[in-house]
Amino acid sequence: MKKIPYGMSDFRDLKVEDYYYIDKTHFIPKIEMFGRYLYLIRPRRFGKSLFLNMLAFYYDINYKDEFEAVLGDTYIFKNPTKEASSYYILKFDFSAVSTKGDIDDNFSYYCNIRIDDFIEAYNLDIKIDLNTPAHKNLNLLLVKLKRLNIPLYVMIDEYDNFINNLLMHDQEDYKRLVSSKSEAIYKEFFKLLKAGTSDNSSALKKMFITGVSPLALYDVTSGSNIGINLTNEYIFNDAIGVTKEELRELFNYYNIDKKDIDIDSWYNNYRFNEDIKDTIYNTDMILYFVKSIILTNKPPRNLVDLNVRTDYSKLRYLVYTDNRLNGNFSILQELFGRGFITALELKDSFSAFELKKSNNFISLLYYLGLITIYKQYRGEIYFKIPNQTIQRIMAEYIQKALEESKIFDINLNEFKKRIQMFAYDGSLEVFYYLANEIKERSKVRDYISGESFIKGFFRAFLGLSPFYAVLTEHERNKGFVDIYLRKAINIEDDIYEGLIELKYIPRSKFNKQELKKQIAQAKEQLKLYNPKDRELGVIVVFNGWEMVYCDFFKEEDS
């Protein structure tokens, strides 16, 4: 049985050491048809590095003798292109650049080491000075390769990794590295690559760049793209990631029965083009899950892979201005409250200095994988959180943002004890606990603007529970449940699930008749959903920031 390649990005090792490989080599001819200088943006932990290393192996003249041994069982071996094994590959991975100390020196040192290693790997009679700035050594290399008539393919993985870290933690350093007046080596490096793509008879024949956002590329090239963007192209939607058919083949190989596993709501639903019908799974999340099934015969204890969570924990700077929550946080509130957000366009190129514009911020959330394309309607693109893994990460993020800004800080251990009481005892205490915390903390009242805030608030905090997937507007018997607490796939105990109807009455419109009306409507809706055994219908009514009603939907109500 083949080994699971969780966390692996070395394509050659993966194939030689008999790991399971989802064949993506059929994209190679499409890439060649699309252009010579390309870049592809995808969320972290999606499989970009493995994809890039697959391309590197296929095109590298140094691996020509191993071509059949490694690629013999793939699509491209039977359908090779003329460009196979015909390039010298100069590959960088900017995630290896340290942000501690002098950034220019760190970047230059790393690039020089890679250039020196390239020269040695191909036994070239070229000398560089490791103490010389990297862009000057790159320029020297391009000149020498041109004279030698050597075709060069430059690949850059995680092109924006270290500079995005700067943006998150030291925006002044970021500005310096991308400023039009700057002589920073990072900017000069990309200026040289851009010039190399337009030089007559240049050695630089091809280039492929990956990253998680278009911000740095826009800023260092002054908005002029360095190549063709494959990110939102229909035919490259599943170049990285796992399709439903690929998942079916993976599960069949390992004899995993997917029938009773709610894997879709946890790891699926990514879409990178408005016209795509079938969604795809995050590669890392799938392999994380499959590894646990194979080793323990059950889902992982923690359904959210720590590696994925870590990647998204660095977004604090996006919603803070002068240590206060800004308008971007209101977009997150809307996302959790309504279950979706909309934009008139998906921006494929924009600056890090323009993230206060809502379309840019929404587009960035999309590139980071925090939201995905849901549908198009009346000229707008609808985005939603793709799955429960990302919802839980986002819920943690919102909770921390509210806590750090001193708007809402609760004892999470106490909260989790109460959600445990709902799961095992059918207790309503968790709703009273959250409602009381909202009532007692005056700062949070400034953010209460209607039902969407209350619903989003409950969705976010209930999403911190280890017991449930929290679904909003879940379709049920031709109706839509406000909040559905569905048992998480790693919970083996027979716990209660929840169908929650949440109503909101503005303080200016509250009276007993209106309260009775809202309760009656909630009962009618829950009657439509027809709660089954171990499903608890719950009615919650808020008047402004105060909960004025909370009770179970009883059998006699139906």
N, C-alpha and C positions, 0 to 999 in steps of 0.2 A: 504494500500500500504506500502511495506517495505521501511525503510529509507535507504539512501545512506551512505555506510560506509567509506566515504572519510576521510582519515587521521587516521582511526581506526586500531589498532593492537591487541586489547584485544579480542581474539576469543570467550571466554565465554560470555562477554558482548554483542558482536556483535550478537550472536545467541539468547541469552535470551531476548535482547531488540528489536528483530525483525528487524535487518538490512539485506539487501540483501547480500547473500553469494554465491560466485562462488565456487562450491564444488571441492576442491583439495584433498579430503581425499582418492581418489582412488590411490594416489601416495604412501600411507603408506605401502601396501604390497610390492611395488617395492623397497622402501627404505630398508625394512627388508631383502629383497633378496640380496641387493647390498652390505651390510656390516654393521658392528657395529660402526665404528668410521668414520664419514663422515663430509665433509664440502662442502658448496655450495656458490659460488661467483656470485653475481648479482648486477647491478647498484642500486643506491639509489632510494627510492620511488617506488620500484617495487613490494613490498608485502612480503619481506623476514620475517619481524617481525610477521605478521599475520600467515604466514605459520608455523613458529617455534612455535608460541603459540597454533596453532591447534595441532601440534605434542605433545606439552607439556600436553594439556588437554587430549588427547587420551591415553597417557601412564601413566598419574599421578594416583596413587592409591587413592589419596585423592578425586578425582572426580568420583570415581566409582559409587556412588549413583546418580550422575547427568548425567550419560552416555547417557541414552535414551532421557532425556529431552532436552539435548543440541545437540546430534548427531543423533537424531531419523530420520531426513529427509535427511541424507547424505549417500553416497555410503558405507562408512565403517561401519555404523551401521548394514546394511544388510550383510556385508561381513567382519566381524571382524577377526582379527588375534589372535593368542594365547597370544600375548604379551600385549593386551589391558589392561589398568588399573593395571599394574603390576610393576611399577617402582617408585622410589622416585626421584623427579625431582629437580635438583640443577641448577637454571637458572641465567645466568649473561647477562647484557646488557652493554657493555663497552662504549656505547655512553654517559653513565651517568658519566663517569670518567672525572673529570676536568683536564685541562692542565695548570691551573694557580697555581703557587706555587710549592711545592715539588711534583713531579710526582709520585715518589715511595710511598709517604705517601697517596696521593690521591687514587692511584690504590689499595693499601693495605686496606685503610679504606672502600672503596666501596665493595671490595670482602668480607671482614670480615662481613660487614652488611648483605650481601646476604647469607653467610654461617650461620650466627646467625639466620636469618629469616628462613632458611631451617630447622634448628634444632628445632625451635619453631613450625613451621608448621606441623612437623611430630611427635612432642612431644617426642623427643629423649633425653635420659639422657646423654648428652654430653655437656661439658663446654669448651668454647674457650675464650681466652683473646683478646679483640678487639685491644689491643695495640701491639699484636704480629704480625710480618709480615704475610701477607695473605697466602703465599705458605706453611708456617709452620702449619697454622691452617687447610689448605686444606689437608696436609699430615696427620695430626691428625684425621681429619674427615674420610679420606679413611681407615685408620687403624681401627678405631672404627666400621665403617660400615662393614668392612670385618669380624670382630669378631662377629658382630651381624647378619651376613649373609643377609645383606640388599642390594638389587640390586639398583645401582645408575645410573641415566641417566643425564649426564652433557650437558647442552645446553648453547651455547654462541652466543648471537646476537651481530652484529656489533663488532666482535672481534678486528677489526683494526681501529675503529673510532678514538679514542683519540690518538693512536700512529701515525696514518696518519696525524692528525693535527700537531703533533710534527714535522713530516717529512717536512710538508709544511712551518712551521714557525721557527723551531729551529732544524736544522739537527744534531747539536752536541748532543742534548738531545736524539734524535732518535738513534744515533750511540751508545750512552752509554747504552740505554735500550736493544739493541739487540746484542751488542758486545760479542764475544765469551769469552772475559776476564771479562765480567761484572757479578756482583752479583745482578743486578737489579731484583726487585721482578717480573716484567712482564715476563722476560725471565725464571726465576726460576719457575714461575707458570706454564708455558707451558712445561717446562722440566718435571715437576711432573706429568702433565696430560699425557704426552707421555709415561712416565715410567709406569703409571697406566694402560695403555692399554695393556701392555705386561706382567704384573705381574700375576703369577698363582693365580687363585681364587680371583682376585681383585674384590672389590665392584663396581668398575667402569666398568659397563657392556656395556654402549652405550654412544656415544658422537655425537653431531651435532653442527657444527660451521657455522655461516654465516658471510659474510663480502663483501667488494666491490673490493678487490684486493688481490692477493696472496703474496704481498710484505712482510708484517710483519710475516706471517706464515713461509715463506721461511727463513727470517733472524733469527727468534728466534729458529728455529729448525735446523739451519745450513744446510738448503736445503733438509733435510730428512722429508718427509711429515708425518704429525701426523695421517693421515687417508686417506680415499679414496676420491678423488675429483669428485664430481657429476657434476661440472659446465658445462662441454662441452659434457656430455653424451647425446646421442640421445633421450633416453626415458625420460629425465628430462628437455628437452628444455622448456616445458610449465608448469613445476611444479609451477613456479611463473610467473605471467603475465596473459594476457587475450587472448585466442584464438579467431579466427573469429567466431566459433560456439558459444563460450561463450558470445561474444559481441552481436551476433544475438539474443540469448535468453534474454540478459539484455535489449536490445532495445525493444524487443517484450513485455517484462514484463511492461516496462514503456511507451509503445505505442509511441516510437520514430521512426520517419521515417528517415532511414539512406540514402535513395535513393539520395537525393539532397545535402548531407553533405559530403564534402571532408575530412572525418576524418582520412583516411588512411595516407595521406601525412603529417599529423601533429603528429600522435601518434603511428603509426604502424611501421612495418619493422624490428623488432628485431629478430635475429636468433643466437642461441647459439650452433649450430652444423653445420658443413659443408654440411651434407647430408639432412638437414631439408628442405622441400619444402615450407611449410606454415609458414609465419612469425607471430609474436605475438605483442600485444599492451602492452605499459607500463600501469600498473594497476592504478597508481596514476593519470596519465594524463587522462585516460578514466573516472575515477570517478569524477575528477575535471570538465570535460566537461559535463558529464551526470547531475551532480548537478546543473550546470547553466541552462541546457535545462529544467529541471524539475521546477526550481524556477522562471526562467525568460522567458521560452519558446524561448530562443535563445542562441547561443554560448557565452562563456565568453568574456567580453570586451578585456581582455588580454589572448590570446590563450596559452601563456607560463605560466604555474603555477609557482608562486614565489618560492615555496618550491623546485622545481626542479632546477630552476636557481641558487638558493643559493648554492646548493650542488656542482655545477660545477664552482663556482667563486673562488675556492681555488687552482687553478692549475698553478698559475703564476710561481712557482718554477721549473716547468718541462721544461720551455723553456728559462730559464735564467741561465747563468753561469757568475759569476763575474759582475753582472748587465748588461750583454750583451745578446742579443738573440743568442741562440745556434742552433745546427743542428736540434734539435727537432722542432724548429719553421719552418724550411724549409720543414719538413714533413707535417706540417699543411698547409703551402702554397701549396704544391703539392696536398693535399687532396681537397682544395677548387678550385684549378685551373683545375685539371683533373677530379675531381668528385670522385676519388677513390685513394687508396694507396694499395700496395701489400706487402706481406711478405711470405717468404718461409715456415714459420711455425708459429703456434699460441703457444706461450710459456705458459705453465700452472704453471710454478714455476720459479721465478727469484727474484733477490735481488733489493732493492731500490737503492743500490750503483752501479747498472749497467744499469741505465736508459738512458745513452748516446748511448747504442747500439740500433739501429733503430728497430730491431725485438722486443726488450723488451718494448720500448716506444709505438710501435704500439699495442702490446698485452695489455699494460696498458690502452690505450685509449679504447680498446675493452671491458675490464672488467668494466671500468667506465661508459660504455654505450654511449660514444661519437662517436664510430663507431661500425658497426656491420658487420657480414659476409655477403657478397654479392654473391660470386660464387668462384669456383675453376677453374683454367685454367693453363695448362702446369706446374703443380706442385706448383703453387703459389696460395695463398689465397687472394682474392680481398675483401677489406673492403670499406665501404662507410658510410657517415653520415646517420643514420637511418631515420630521419624525420625532418620536418620543425622546430619543437620545439628545437631539439638539434642543428640544423643548426643556428638558431637565437642565441642560447646561445653561440655557438662557434664563431659566427660572432662578438658578443659583446666582447668575450674574445680576439680575434685577434685585434679588434679595440683598446682595452685597452692596449694590449701588445705593439702595434705600438706607441700608445700615450705615455706610460710610458718610452719607450726607446728613445723618442724624434725623432722617424723616420717619423711618420706621425700623425699629430694632427689637426683635422679639427673641425669646429663648427658644432656639430651634429644637433642643432636646424636649422641652415641654410640649411644643407643637407636635413633634413626631410621636410622643406618647399618646396624644389625643387622636391622631389619625390611626394609630394602632388600635385604639379603643373602638373606633368606627369599624375597622377591618374585622376585628375578632368578636366584638360585643354588640355591634350595631348601635353604638352610642353617637349622639349628636354633639357631644362636648367639643369636638374640634371646630364646629361652626360658631358656637358660643365663644370659644377662646379667641378665634380670629376677629370676630365682631367686636368683642370687648377691647381688643388691642387697637383696632381701628378707632373706636370711640374715644379711647383714653389718650391717643397720641395726636395732639392738635395739628402738628405740622402736616400730617398726611391728608388732612381735610382740604388743603389747598389744591390737591391733585384729584379730588373727587369731582368729576364732571358728568356723572351719569352712570347708567347701567354698565357701560363698557369698562369703566374703571373698576367697579366692584367685581365684575365677572373676570376681568384680567387679573386683578389682585388675587382672587380665589384660585384662578387657574395657575398662576405662578407659584403660590405657596403650597397648594395641594400637590403640585408637580414635584415638590421636594421630597415627597413621600417615597419610600422604597417599595411600597406595596402596589402602586397603581400606575397604569398609563392614564394620563388625563387628556380626554378628548373633548373638544368643544364643537358645537353644532353637529353632533354625531347623528347621522340619519338613522331613524328607527320608526318603522311602520308609517312611512311617508311624513314623519315629523322630524324635528331636529332638537336633540337634547342639548340644553345649555352647557352642562358639564357632565361628562360621563366618566366615572371612576371605574376603569376596567382593570381587572387583576393583571399584574405584570407577569410576563411569561416565565419568570424565574421563581415565582411563588407557588409552592406545592400545596400549601394549606388551603382548606376550603373557606376562604374569607368572604365577607360581604362585598358586593359591588354597589356603586351608587349612581342613580339617575337624578341629577340635581336640576331643578327649575329655579332660576334666580330672577326675582322681580325687583324693580327699582321704582320708587315713587319720590319725585323731587320734594323737598321740604315745603315748598310753596303750595303744593297740590295735595298734601296729605290730609285725609279724613278717614273715618271708619268705613264709609261706603266704598271709597277707592281701595282701601286695604282688602275688604271682602271681595271686591271685583278681581283684584290681582290674585288672591288666593284661589278663587273659583277658576280663573283661567289656568293657573298652574295645575290644578287638579284635573282639568279637562285634558291638558297636554300629557300629564303623567298617565292618565287613563288610556290615551292613545298609544303610549309607549308600552303599556301592558307589562309592568315589572314581573320578572320571573322569580323562581325560587332563588334565594340568596342575593337578590337584587333589591335594594332599598330605594324607594322614591322619596326624595327630600325636597320640601318647599322652603325657600329662603326669600324673605322680603326685606328690602332695605328702604328706609326713609332717610335720604341724604346719607350721613355717615353712621346712622344707627340701624341695627337690625331690629325690626319690629315684629317679625314672625319667623319661626323656625319649627318645622314639625315634619313627621313622616307622612307620606301618602298612604292612607290606610285602605284596607281591602274594601271597607264599606263605602269609601269614596267612589269606587268604581261601580 
